[in-house]
Amino acid sequence: MSYQVLARKYRPRSFDTLVGQEHVVRALTHALEQQRLHHAYLFTGTRGVGKTTLSRILAKSLNCVGPDGSGGITAAPCGVCEACVAIDAGRFVDYIEMDAASNRGVDEMAQLLEQAIYAPSNARFKVYMIDEVHMLTNHAFNAMLKTLEEPPEHIKFILATTDPQKIPVTVLSRCLQFNLKQMPPGHIIGHLDNILNQEGIEFDPPALRLLAQGASGSMRDALSLTDQAIAYAAGKVTLEAVQGMLGALDQSYLIRILDALAVQDGAALLGVADDMATRSLSYNAALQDLGTLLHQIALAQAVPAALADDLPNREDILRLSAQFSPEHVQLFYQIAVHGRNELGLAPDEYAGFSMTLLRMLAFRPVSASASGPVPAAPAPGAARPATPRQAAPLLAPQAAVTSAPVSRAQPAAVPAA
């Protein structure tokens, strides 16, 4: 049997195996249990968060007949009846998936609506799933309005889109809308951990965190990156392999930057920039990762319990959190964020990156002294020293302006007639 990619092999087949969309699962489950079924559903969300998967599970719930063939609408499809097996295999004649990006015209929509009036061949409901529905033309949207508002009893519409702003409000008002959230990194890491254990593949836990970060909230992207990492490292998922595959920056560069800032060593800062230029590393990625590192340092200072225990550079984070004051960490974070936006405006990226580092060296928080090393953060529980409030500059005294008295003109006497 040919290899099946992880994203397809481990696609959820029931509501209880779906990861990260509890609010949608809860609403649909209650609606199915109470038989309060809408005729049109709209799933919105970024790529790889479960829109198509939810559509297939909902179609199975509507058409499942149970293992013995006597079941009805259910929130827990059996997965073994003819309808469930056919939908999972993509060959159920009464579940139609249409890509609106390639079938966006009014003619394609008219053809779909003509077929919709016929009863399902071998199911309880005929389910039409229109993916990327925002790609339909205005004429196609107008053509489906009447059917979408009052469809035949045997028809269910499921619309999916990554850009709901492009859908006419007349269509939105006819649908039950569910917004699917991006996957939190913790959900992605837990899901990857479970899958790799089932596959019997060795992995480094920090590598999963890096894969979750690279997926940007998309579970499908995370699984695709995991497939790539397994091939890249010859059957394993190692931190070094994932860093090389994603082009992730070695954290040692960022630690060197912050160590140089702690002692105000400008030469060391430029040395890091020069080393990165020699290896053709991305300055944009460096500033992005520096912002992430500063965020972790700020967490260690303000809420130590919020810092994850499995961070590969946890010891460095704790050490740096004691070397910098919270004010400096916040200032460095803002400079890194703005410096990343300004890279495209700089004469070249090296100049933009080095100027960002020098700005961190030159700028100080208002409460900091004008010279001397960066003050360390106060020990937990210790009272912070009061910072003398700087007096507002006095206005320069203005010279008194003496003006000569102005004589008012008297009205001219009117000669007597």
C-alpha positions in Angstrom: 0.0 0.0 0.0 1.3 3.5 -0.9 2.3 5.9 1.8 -0.4 8.2 3.1 0.6 11.6 4.4 0.0 12.3 8.0 -2.5 15.0 7.4 -4.8 12.5 5.5 -4.0 9.5 7.6 -4.9 11.2 10.9 -7.8 13.4 9.7 -10.4 13.4 12.5 -13.4 11.2 11.7 -15.6 12.2 14.6 -16.3 15.2 16.7 -14.5 13.8 19.8 -11.3 13.4 17.8 -11.3 16.9 16.5 -8.6 19.1 18.0 -8.9 22.8 19.0 -12.4 23.7 17.9 -14.4 22.9 21.1 -16.8 25.8 20.7 -17.9 24.6 17.2 -18.1 21.0 18.3 -20.2 21.9 21.3 -22.7 23.9 19.2 -23.0 21.3 16.4 -23.3 18.4 18.9 -26.1 20.0 20.8 -27.9 20.9 17.6 -27.7 17.3 16.4 -28.8 15.8 19.7 -31.8 18.1 19.8 -32.6 17.7 16.1 -32.4 21.5 15.7 -30.8 21.4 12.2 -30.2 24.5 10.1 -30.3 24.3 6.3 -27.0 26.2 5.7 -23.8 26.3 7.7 -20.8 28.6 7.1 -17.4 27.7 8.4 -14.8 30.4 8.4 -11.1 30.3 9.4 -7.6 30.2 8.1 -6.2 27.3 6.2 -5.8 23.9 7.9 -8.0 24.5 11.0 -10.7 21.9 10.2 -13.3 23.4 7.9 -13.4 20.5 5.4 -13.0 18.0 8.2 -16.0 19.4 10.1 -18.0 19.4 6.9 -17.4 15.6 6.4 -18.1 14.8 10.1 -21.4 16.8 9.9 -22.4 15.0 6.7 -21.8 11.6 8.4 -23.8 12.7 11.4 -26.7 13.6 9.2 -26.6 10.4 7.1 -25.4 7.8 9.6 -27.6 4.7 9.9 -25.6 2.9 12.6 -24.0 -0.5 12.4 -27.3 -2.3 12.2 -28.8 0.1 9.7 -31.6 1.4 12.0 -29.9 4.5 13.4 -30.9 8.1 12.9 -29.3 11.5 13.0 -26.6 11.4 15.6 -23.7 13.5 17.1 -21.5 10.4 17.2 -21.4 8.7 13.7 -20.6 5.0 13.8 -17.9 5.1 11.2 -18.8 1.6 9.9 -22.1 2.0 8.1 -22.1 2.5 4.3 -22.7 6.2 4.5 -19.8 6.8 7.0 -17.4 4.6 5.1 -18.2 6.2 1.7 -17.9 9.8 3.0 -14.5 9.0 4.6 -13.4 7.5 1.3 -14.7 10.4 -0.7 -17.1 8.4 -2.9 -20.5 9.1 -1.3 -22.8 10.1 -4.1 -25.0 12.4 -1.9 -22.1 14.3 -0.4 -20.8 16.8 -3.1 -17.7 18.9 -2.5 -17.3 21.8 -4.9 -14.3 24.1 -5.2 -15.7 27.6 -5.8 -12.3 28.8 -7.0 -12.6 26.7 -10.2 -16.4 26.6 -10.4 -17.2 30.2 -9.6 -19.6 31.3 -12.4 -23.3 31.5 -12.6 -23.5 28.6 -15.1 -21.8 26.2 -12.6 -24.1 27.4 -9.8 -27.2 27.0 -12.0 -26.1 23.4 -12.7 -25.7 22.7 -9.0 -29.1 24.1 -8.2 -30.8 22.1 -10.9 -29.4 18.9 -9.4 -30.3 20.0 -5.9 -34.0 19.6 -6.5 -33.7 15.8 -6.9 -34.0 13.6 -3.8 -30.8 11.9 -2.5 -30.0 8.6 -4.1 -29.0 6.6 -1.0 -29.0 8.9 2.0 -31.2 10.9 4.4 -29.8 14.3 3.2 -28.0 15.5 0.1 -25.1 17.7 1.4 -23.4 20.3 -0.8 -20.1 21.5 0.5 -18.8 24.7 -1.3 -15.2 25.4 -0.4 -13.7 28.9 -0.7 -17.2 30.2 -1.4 -16.0 33.8 -1.4 -14.5 33.1 -4.8 -18.0 32.9 -6.4 -19.1 35.8 -8.7 -21.8 38.2 -7.7 -24.1 36.6 -10.3 -23.5 33.2 -8.8 -24.2 34.4 -5.3 -27.5 36.0 -6.5 -28.5 32.8 -8.3 -28.2 30.8 -5.1 -30.0 33.2 -2.7 -33.5 31.8 -3.1 -32.5 28.2 -2.8 -30.2 29.0 0.1 -33.1 30.7 2.0 -35.7 28.0 1.3 -34.0 24.8 0.2 -35.8 21.5 -0.2 -36.1 19.5 3.0 -33.5 17.0 1.8 -30.8 19.6 1.1 -28.1 20.9 3.5 -25.5 23.5 2.4 -22.1 23.8 4.0 -20.1 26.8 2.9 -16.4 27.2 3.8 -14.2 30.3 3.4 -10.9 31.8 4.5 -12.2 35.4 3.8 -15.8 35.9 5.0 -15.6 39.7 4.4 -16.0 39.0 0.7 -19.3 37.1 1.1 -22.4 39.3 0.5 -24.4 40.0 3.7 -27.4 38.6 2.0 -25.7 35.2 2.0 -24.3 35.6 5.5 -27.8 36.3 6.9 -29.0 33.0 5.5 -26.3 30.8 7.2 -25.4 29.6 10.6 -21.9 30.9 10.9 -19.0 29.3 12.9 -15.6 30.9 13.2 -12.9 28.3 13.5 -9.9 29.5 15.6 -6.3 29.1 14.8 -4.7 26.2 16.6 -2.8 27.2 19.8 0.8 25.9 19.9 0.0 23.7 22.9 -2.8 21.9 20.9 -0.4 21.4 17.9 2.4 20.1 20.1 0.1 17.6 21.9 -1.4 16.3 18.6 2.1 15.9 17.0 3.3 14.1 20.1 0.4 11.7 19.9 0.8 11.0 16.2 4.6 10.4 16.4 4.1 8.0 19.3 1.5 6.1 17.2 3.9 6.0 14.3 6.8 4.9 16.4 9.0 7.8 15.4 11.6 9.2 17.7 11.5 13.0 18.2 13.0 15.8 20.3 10.3 17.7 22.3 11.8 21.1 21.5 11.5 20.2 17.8 7.8 19.9 18.1 7.6 23.4 19.6 9.5 24.7 16.6 7.2 22.9 14.2 4.2 24.4 16.0 5.7 27.8 15.7 6.3 27.3 12.0 2.8 26.1 11.4 1.3 29.5 12.4 -1.9 28.0 13.8 -2.6 25.5 11.0 -2.7 21.9 12.0 -2.4 20.7 8.4 0.7 22.8 8.0 2.1 21.3 11.2 1.5 17.8 9.9 3.0 18.6 6.5 6.1 20.1 8.2 6.3 17.0 10.3 6.3 14.8 7.2 9.0 16.9 5.8 11.1 16.8 9.0 10.8 12.9 9.1 12.2 12.7 5.6 14.8 15.4 6.2 16.2 13.5 9.3 15.9 10.0 7.8 13.0 8.8 10.1 13.5 11.0 13.1 12.4 14.5 14.2 15.4 16.2 15.7 15.8 19.8 16.8 18.8 20.3 14.6 17.1 18.9 11.5 14.0 21.1 12.1 16.1 24.2 12.5 17.9 23.5 9.3 14.7 22.7 7.4 12.9 25.8 8.5 15.9 28.0 8.3 15.4 28.9 12.0 18.0 31.0 13.6 20.4 29.5 16.2 19.3 31.0 19.5 23.0 31.5 20.4 23.0 34.6 18.2 20.2 36.2 20.2 21.8 35.3 23.5 25.0 37.0 22.3 23.0 40.1 21.4 21.4 40.4 24.8 24.6 39.6 26.6 26.3 42.5 24.7 23.4 44.8 25.6 23.7 43.9 29.2 27.3 45.2 29.3 26.8 47.9 26.6 29.4 46.4 24.3 28.7 47.9 20.9 31.6 46.0 19.2 30.1 42.7 20.3 26.7 43.7 18.9 28.2 44.5 15.5 30.2 41.3 15.7 26.9 39.3 15.9 25.6 41.2 12.8 28.8 40.5 10.9 28.7 36.8 11.8 25.1 36.6 10.5 26.1 38.4 7.3 28.9 35.9 6.8 26.4 33.0 7.0 23.7 34.8 5.0 21.2 34.5 7.8 17.8 36.3 7.8 17.8 39.6 9.7 14.0 39.6 9.6 13.9 36.2 11.2 16.5 37.3 13.8 14.4 40.3 14.9 11.2 38.2 15.0 12.9 35.5 17.1 14.5 38.3 19.3 11.0 39.6 20.0 9.9 36.1 21.0 12.9 35.7 23.3 12.2 39.1 24.9 8.6 38.1 25.4 9.7 35.0 27.2 12.1 37.1 29.4 9.2 39.4 30.2 7.1 36.4 31.3 9.9 35.1 33.4 10.1 38.5 35.2 6.4 39.1 35.6 4.8 35.7 35.7 7.5 33.0 36.2 4.9 30.2 36.3 3.8 31.0 32.7 7.2 30.1 31.3 7.2 26.7 29.7 9.4 24.1 31.4 10.5 22.4 28.2 12.1 25.5 26.5 15.5 24.6 25.2 17.0 27.9 26.4 15.1 28.2 29.7 18.3 28.7 31.7 19.5 31.6 29.5 16.0 33.2 29.8 16.1 33.0 33.6 19.6 34.4 33.7 18.8 37.3 31.3 15.6 38.1 33.2 17.7 38.8 36.2 20.2 41.0 34.3 17.7 43.3 32.7 15.1 45.5 34.3 11.5 45.1 33.1 11.6 48.6 31.6 14.6 47.6 29.4 13.0 44.4 28.2 9.9 46.3 27.2 12.0 48.9 25.4 14.1 46.3 23.6 10.9 44.5 22.5 9.4 47.7 21.0 12.7 48.5 19.2 12.8 45.0 17.7 9.2 45.1 16.5 9.7 48.5 14.9 13.1 47.6 13.5 11.6 44.6 11.7 9.1 46.9 10.0 11.9 49.3 9.0 14.1 46.7 7.4 12.6 47.3 4.0 13.1 51.0 4.3 16.8 50.8 5.2 19.6 51.3 2.6 20.3 47.5 3.0 19.2 44.9 5.5 22.6 44.8 7.3 22.4 48.6 7.9 18.8 48.3 9.1 19.6 45.4 11.5 22.7 46.9 12.9 21.0 50.3 13.4 18.2 48.5 15.3 20.8 46.9 17.6 22.6 50.3 18.1 19.3 51.9 18.9 18.8 49.3 21.7 22.3 50.3 22.9 21.6 54.0 22.8 18.1 54.3 24.0 17.3 54.0 27.7 14.0 54.0 29.7 13.1 57.2 31.3 13.7 55.8 34.7 17.3 54.6 33.8 20.3 56.7 34.4 22.1 58.4 31.5 25.2 56.2 31.8 26.5 53.0 33.4 25.5 49.4 33.0 22.0 48.2 32.5 20.3 47.9 35.9 19.2 44.4 36.9 15.7 43.4 37.7 14.8 43.4 41.4 14.7 40.1 43.2 11.2 38.5 43.5 9.4 39.9 46.5 11.9 42.7 47.0 10.7 46.3 47.1 11.7 48.2 44.0 13.7 51.4 44.7 11.7 54.5 44.2 12.7 56.4 41.1 12.9 60.1 41.6 10.5 61.9 39.4 12.2 64.2 37.0 11.0 67.8 37.4 9.3 69.3 34.4 11.5 71.9 32.7 10.6 75.4 33.7 9.4 77.8 31.0 11.9 80.5 30.1 10.8 83.8 31.7 9.4 86.1 29.2 10.4 89.7 29.1 7.7 92.1 30.3 6.2 93.8 27.4 5.3 97.4 28.1 3.1 99.0 25.6 2.5 102.6 25.2 -1.0 103.7 26.1 -3.1 103.9 23.0 -5.1 107.1 22.7 -8.5 106.6 21.5 -9.8 108.8 18.7 -12.6 111.1 19.7 -15.5 111.4 17.4 -15.4 114.6 15.4 -17.9 117.3 16.5 -20.7 117.7 14.1 -21.1 121.3 13.1 -24.4 122.8 13.9 -26.7 123.4 11.0 
